[in-house]
Amino acid sequence: MIIDVHGHYTTEPARLGEFRRAQLRGEAPRADALITAISDDEVRASVEENQLRVLRERGGDHMLFSPRASGMSHHEPDPAVANAWARASNDLVHRVSKLFPQHFSPVAQLPQTPEGNLEGVLAELRRAVGDLGFVGANLNPDPSGTWAGAPVTDPVWFPIFEAASELDIPLMVHVSTACNPNFHTLGAHYLNADTSVFMQLLQSDLFQRFPDLRLVIPHGGGAVPFHWGRYRGLAMRNDWQDPSELLRNVFFDTAVYHQAGYDLLLEVIPASNVLFASEMLGAVRGADPATGIEWDDTLRYLRASQRSDADFRAITHDNAMRVYPRLARRDGGVA
């Protein structure tokens, strides 16, 4: 079974957008009423000709599915709005996973705000994982959208890490919309976050405090694989841990959209720390005119990299089952 650990619900029913616009107008629509109003047929139609069709066509079997990342909009400051928005978004992703349990497992959006909203975050994390069977969550290291907050190694984040460790789930480090026009959301902000968080971890003792915490850095780790030597040199110069020591707890996904970049990731990062991902129907759509390959058809890049059978199985299946152990605990399980 080939498991894609990075998919977003970018084709959600239009009513979810209407719900959000009503929120931002200052109204207080009810998340439960929204979910009731959206029919199973609407949910099926939204994925059957989109993510599910493409997953099958490309040879994948199962996708970890979370709400649209750019739509999380954690820069909005009202905790009540954030709580309702995360609940509605998560409930809809849960519907997808219940209608297509063989193909989708849910990953949660957290109701973060620039001030934290820690109570709401922990409540939604426990509801999603404990009550609904979610297998992981996305954690935004920059809810302000301007990098105004504390690094992820600051104690203000520790209760979230404690909960994730207790629930035995990984957190994918994934920002939302950039609020500074200097940083394009998809082309700069996402990749800056991947790179910045790795640097924060390198300077910290976070995993000594939370030895069971697992973090997934998406988009191939941003600039991390390309600059691995810089991180090793900085670590030696400053008497920090070697970056390889982070690999007990940090994993990278393969949402990288050209062969040379994909090959570099697999040369630098051990296969045991790489998780197959496409971020399919996400940031980059269409085909590379030079090759005819769809940009996010990352399984083609993995196969072309000519990894060993053992590495291929680890990257496409075994690592996901190890990093996301709740996959095997879902109703019916994921084999």
C-alpha positions as CSV (number, residue, x, y, z in Angstrom):
1,M,0.0,0.0,0.0
2,I,1.3,3.4,-1.0
3,I,0.5,6.1,1.6
4,D,0.6,9.8,0.8
5,V,1.0,11.7,4.0
6,H,0.3,15.2,2.7
7,G,-3.1,16.0,1.1
8,H,-5.4,19.0,1.7
9,Y,-9.1,19.3,1.1
10,T,-8.7,22.0,-1.6
11,T,-11.9,21.0,-3.3
12,E,-14.3,21.4,-0.4
13,P,-18.0,22.1,-0.9
14,A,-18.8,25.8,-1.6
15,R,-20.9,25.9,1.6
16,L,-17.7,25.7,3.7
17,G,-16.5,29.0,2.1
18,E,-19.9,30.6,2.7
19,F,-19.6,29.6,6.4
20,R,-16.2,31.2,6.6
21,R,-17.3,34.4,4.9
22,A,-20.2,34.7,7.3
23,Q,-17.7,34.3,10.2
24,L,-15.5,37.1,8.9
25,R,-18.6,39.3,8.5
26,G,-19.0,39.1,12.2
27,E,-21.8,36.5,12.2
28,A,-21.7,33.3,14.3
29,P,-22.8,30.4,12.0
30,R,-22.9,27.0,13.7
31,A,-20.4,24.4,12.6
32,D,-22.8,21.5,13.4
33,A,-25.5,23.1,11.3
34,L,-23.1,23.5,8.4
35,I,-22.1,19.8,8.5
36,T,-25.7,18.7,8.6
37,A,-26.5,20.9,5.6
38,I,-23.8,19.4,3.4
39,S,-25.0,16.1,1.9
40,D,-22.9,13.0,1.5
41,D,-23.4,13.3,-2.2
42,E,-21.8,16.8,-2.1
43,V,-18.8,15.4,-0.2
44,R,-18.4,12.4,-2.5
45,A,-18.6,14.6,-5.6
46,S,-15.9,16.9,-4.2
47,V,-13.3,14.2,-4.0
48,E,-14.3,11.4,-6.4
49,E,-13.3,13.4,-9.5
50,N,-10.4,15.2,-7.8
51,Q,-8.1,13.7,-5.1
52,L,-9.5,10.2,-5.2
53,R,-9.4,10.0,-9.0
54,V,-5.8,11.3,-9.2
55,L,-4.6,9.2,-6.3
56,R,-5.8,6.1,-8.2
57,E,-4.5,7.1,-11.6
58,R,-1.0,7.7,-10.2
59,G,-0.9,4.4,-8.3
60,G,-1.4,5.6,-4.8
61,D,-3.7,3.9,-2.3
62,H,-4.2,6.1,0.8
63,M,-3.9,9.7,1.7
64,L,-3.6,11.6,4.9
65,F,-6.1,14.4,4.4
66,S,-6.3,17.7,6.2
67,P,-8.2,21.0,5.7
68,R,-6.8,23.5,3.2
69,A,-3.6,24.9,4.7
70,S,-3.8,28.4,3.4
71,G,-7.4,28.6,4.6
72,M,-6.5,27.9,8.2
73,S,-5.9,31.7,8.6
74,H,-4.6,31.6,12.1
75,H,-3.9,35.3,12.0
76,E,-7.6,36.0,12.8
77,P,-7.5,36.9,16.5
78,D,-10.9,35.8,17.9
79,P,-10.6,32.4,19.6
80,A,-14.3,31.7,19.3
81,V,-14.1,32.2,15.5
82,A,-11.0,30.0,15.3
83,N,-12.6,27.2,17.4
84,A,-15.7,27.1,15.2
85,W,-13.7,27.3,12.0
86,A,-11.4,24.4,13.0
87,R,-14.4,22.3,14.1
88,A,-16.2,22.8,10.9
89,S,-13.1,22.2,8.7
90,N,-12.2,19.0,10.7
91,D,-15.7,17.7,10.7
92,L,-15.8,17.9,7.0
93,V,-12.5,16.1,6.6
94,H,-13.8,13.5,9.0
95,R,-16.8,13.1,6.7
96,V,-14.5,12.3,3.8
97,S,-12.6,9.7,5.8
98,K,-15.9,8.0,6.9
99,L,-17.2,7.9,3.3
100,F,-13.8,6.7,1.9
101,P,-12.1,4.9,4.8
102,Q,-9.9,2.8,2.4
103,H,-8.5,5.9,0.8
104,F,-8.4,8.8,3.4
105,S,-7.3,9.2,7.0
106,P,-8.0,12.6,8.7
107,V,-5.4,15.0,10.0
108,A,-6.6,18.0,12.1
109,Q,-6.5,21.7,11.8
110,L,-5.9,23.4,15.1
111,P,-7.7,26.6,16.1
112,Q,-4.5,28.6,16.7
113,T,-4.5,32.4,17.0
114,P,-1.7,34.9,17.3
115,E,-2.2,34.9,21.0
116,G,-2.2,31.1,21.1
117,N,-5.7,30.0,22.1
118,L,-4.1,27.2,24.0
119,E,-7.3,26.0,25.6
120,G,-9.1,25.8,22.3
121,V,-6.2,24.1,20.6
122,L,-5.9,21.4,23.2
123,A,-9.7,20.8,23.3
124,E,-9.9,20.4,19.5
125,L,-6.8,18.2,19.3
126,R,-8.3,15.9,21.9
127,R,-11.7,15.9,20.2
128,A,-10.3,15.2,16.8
129,V,-7.9,12.4,17.9
130,G,-9.8,11.0,20.9
131,D,-13.4,11.2,19.6
132,L,-13.1,11.2,15.8
133,G,-10.0,9.0,15.2
134,F,-7.7,11.6,13.5
135,V,-4.2,10.3,13.0
136,G,-2.3,13.5,13.3
137,A,-2.5,17.3,13.3
138,N,-1.0,20.3,11.5
139,L,0.8,22.8,13.7
140,N,1.3,26.3,12.4
141,P,4.7,27.6,13.8
142,D,3.7,31.2,12.8
143,P,0.0,31.8,13.6
144,S,0.5,35.6,13.2
145,G,1.5,35.2,9.5
146,T,4.3,37.7,10.2
147,W,6.7,35.7,12.4
148,A,5.8,37.8,15.4
149,G,5.5,35.0,17.9
150,A,7.8,32.7,19.9
151,P,9.8,29.9,18.2
152,V,8.4,26.4,18.4
153,T,11.0,25.6,21.0
154,D,9.6,28.1,23.5
155,P,7.7,26.8,26.6
156,V,4.5,28.4,25.3
157,W,4.3,25.5,22.9
158,F,5.0,22.7,25.4
159,P,1.4,21.9,26.4
160,I,0.7,21.1,22.7
161,F,3.8,18.8,22.5
162,E,2.8,17.1,25.8
163,A,-0.7,16.4,24.3
164,A,0.7,15.1,21.0
165,S,3.1,12.8,22.9
166,E,0.3,11.6,25.1
167,L,-2.0,11.0,22.1
168,D,0.9,9.3,20.2
169,I,0.4,11.4,17.1
170,P,2.9,13.4,15.0
171,L,2.5,17.1,14.2
172,M,3.2,18.3,10.6
173,V,4.8,21.7,10.8
174,H,2.7,23.7,8.3
175,V,2.1,27.4,8.1
176,S,-1.0,29.1,6.7
177,T,-1.4,32.4,4.8
178,A,1.4,34.9,4.9
179,C,0.3,38.4,6.1
180,N,3.4,40.2,4.9
181,P,3.3,40.9,1.1
182,N,7.1,40.4,1.0
183,F,6.5,36.7,1.3
184,H,4.4,34.8,-1.2
185,T,2.4,32.2,0.7
186,L,3.1,29.2,-1.5
187,G,6.5,30.1,-2.9
188,A,8.2,31.7,0.0
189,H,6.3,31.5,3.3
190,Y,5.8,27.7,3.3
191,L,9.4,27.0,2.5
192,N,10.7,29.6,4.9
193,A,8.8,28.0,7.7
194,D,10.1,24.6,6.9
195,T,13.7,25.9,7.0
196,S,13.2,28.2,10.0
197,V,11.7,25.5,12.2
198,F,14.5,23.1,11.5
199,M,17.0,25.8,12.6
200,Q,15.0,26.5,15.8
201,L,15.1,22.8,16.6
202,L,18.9,22.6,15.9
203,Q,19.5,25.2,18.6
204,S,17.3,23.6,21.2
205,D,17.0,20.7,23.6
206,L,13.3,20.2,22.7
207,F,13.6,16.5,22.0
208,Q,15.4,15.9,25.3
209,R,12.3,17.4,27.0
210,F,9.9,15.5,24.6
211,P,11.7,12.3,23.5
212,D,8.5,10.8,22.0
213,L,7.5,13.9,20.0
214,R,7.5,13.4,16.2
215,L,7.5,16.4,13.8
216,V,7.1,16.1,10.1
217,I,8.6,18.9,8.0
218,P,6.8,19.1,4.7
219,H,7.9,20.3,1.2
220,G,11.1,18.3,1.4
221,G,12.3,20.4,4.3
222,G,12.5,23.7,2.4
223,A,16.2,24.5,2.1
224,V,17.3,22.0,4.7
225,P,18.6,19.2,2.5
226,F,20.4,21.7,0.2
227,H,22.2,23.3,3.1
228,W,22.9,20.3,5.3
229,G,26.6,21.2,5.4
230,R,25.8,24.7,6.6
231,Y,23.8,23.2,9.5
232,R,26.6,20.8,10.4
233,G,29.1,23.6,10.3
234,L,27.0,25.9,12.4
235,A,26.4,23.2,14.9
236,M,30.2,22.5,15.3
237,R,31.0,26.2,15.5
238,N,28.4,26.9,18.2
239,D,28.7,23.6,20.1
240,W,25.1,22.5,19.2
241,Q,23.9,19.0,18.5
242,D,24.7,17.6,15.1
243,P,21.7,17.9,12.8
244,S,21.6,14.2,12.4
245,E,20.6,13.9,16.0
246,L,17.3,15.5,15.2
247,L,16.5,12.6,12.9
248,R,15.3,10.6,15.9
249,N,12.3,12.9,16.0
250,V,12.1,14.8,12.7
251,F,10.9,13.5,9.4
252,F,10.7,15.1,5.9
253,D,8.0,14.6,3.2
254,T,8.6,14.4,-0.5
255,A,6.4,17.2,-1.8
256,V,9.2,18.3,-4.1
257,Y,8.4,19.0,-7.7
258,H,11.4,18.3,-9.8
259,Q,13.7,15.3,-10.2
260,A,16.9,17.0,-9.1
261,G,15.4,18.3,-5.9
262,Y,13.8,15.0,-5.2
263,D,17.1,13.1,-5.7
264,L,18.9,15.5,-3.5
265,L,16.4,15.0,-0.6
266,L,16.9,11.2,-0.9
267,E,20.7,11.6,-1.0
268,V,20.9,13.8,2.1
269,I,18.1,12.5,4.3
270,P,18.1,8.7,5.3
271,A,15.3,6.8,3.7
272,S,14.1,6.0,7.3
273,N,13.2,9.7,7.7
274,V,11.5,10.3,4.4
275,L,7.7,10.0,4.0
276,F,6.1,9.9,0.6
277,A,3.9,13.0,-0.1
278,S,2.5,14.9,-3.1
279,E,0.5,17.8,-1.6
280,M,-1.7,16.8,-4.5
281,L,-4.1,19.4,-5.9
282,G,-2.4,21.9,-3.7
283,A,0.1,24.6,-4.3
284,V,1.3,23.7,-7.8
285,R,-1.0,22.2,-10.5
286,G,-0.5,21.4,-14.2
287,A,2.4,19.7,-16.0
288,D,6.0,20.5,-16.5
289,P,6.2,21.3,-20.3
290,A,9.7,19.9,-20.4
291,T,8.7,16.5,-19.2
292,G,4.9,16.2,-19.5
293,I,4.8,15.1,-15.9
294,E,2.3,16.7,-13.5
295,W,4.3,18.8,-11.1
296,D,2.8,17.0,-8.0
297,D,3.0,13.5,-9.5
298,T,5.8,12.9,-7.0
299,L,5.5,9.1,-7.2
300,R,7.0,9.4,-10.7
301,Y,10.0,11.1,-9.2
302,L,10.4,8.5,-6.5
303,R,10.3,5.7,-9.0
304,A,12.8,7.5,-11.3
305,S,15.2,7.9,-8.4
306,Q,15.8,4.1,-8.6
307,R,15.9,3.5,-4.8
308,S,16.1,0.0,-3.6
309,D,13.0,-2.0,-3.0
310,A,13.5,-1.7,0.8
311,D,13.9,2.1,0.6
312,F,10.8,2.4,-1.7
313,R,8.7,0.4,0.7
314,A,10.0,2.4,3.7
315,I,9.3,5.8,2.0
316,T,5.8,4.8,0.7
317,H,4.5,2.7,3.5
318,D,6.6,1.6,6.5
319,N,7.7,5.0,7.7
320,A,4.1,6.4,7.6
321,M,2.9,3.4,9.7
322,R,5.7,4.0,12.2
323,V,5.3,7.8,12.4
324,Y,1.5,7.8,12.3
325,P,0.8,4.7,14.5
326,R,-2.9,5.5,14.7
327,L,-3.2,4.6,11.0
328,A,-3.3,1.0,12.1
329,R,-5.8,1.7,14.9
330,R,-8.5,3.2,12.7
331,D,-11.7,1.3,12.1
332,G,-10.8,-1.4,9.6
333,G,-7.1,-0.3,10.0
334,V,-4.6,0.7,7.3
335,A,-2.5,-2.3,6.4
